Amino acid sequence: MAELDVNEGIVPLIEMRFPEPGTLLTPIFPAPTNARTFVILRLLGVLAGVVAKAVDGKMPADQETIRYTGVYGEDREGRPYLMREVLGGGSGGRYYADGEDTIHVVPDSRNLPSEFTESRFPFLVESLTLAVDSGGAGTYRGGLGYEKHIRMLKDAHFMSIADRSILACWGYGVARRASRSR
């Protein structure tokens, strides 16, 4: 895919069909759709795997999905607050290079700047670093995620919704082997 220009000319090559309205993928308001993003991002991984089979594995490996974290409680003045953050991981390794570090697959979602977090919430951001060895093994590793360490300065409640905590992403070699076994 490195030499393929992504533009409207390649769009007709793939036809996507969705279920009739009324499913998790095609909800009808007011459907409960909490964390539906995880399902959609997994489907993008399936699509990438299908394309990898068609191009002899010359496709980036699957990518990490997302992790939502949040903290809620009362701030220093006793007002209720909710801090939510989407944490990004790395993109999949490519057959010619490492994956990109700390990308966000959900548009307009970024880690909150430490200065904002510390000025608005009763937290102290102790560190924000690349997560060492988080990209997986291989000739070309996946991109690194990041670690954020926060010290709570006042009691609060923590919540987390995460995917990919048990099953890792499939790598470039898996896509290549699958394309050869057809």
Secondary structure by P-SEA (a helix, b strand, c coil): cccccccccccccbbbbbcccccccccccccccccaaaaaaaaaaaaaaaaaaaaccccccbbbbbbbbbccccccccbbbbbbbbbbbbcccccccccccccccccccccccaaaaaacccccccccccccccccccccccbbbbbbbbbbcccbbbbbbbcccccccccaaaaaaaaaac
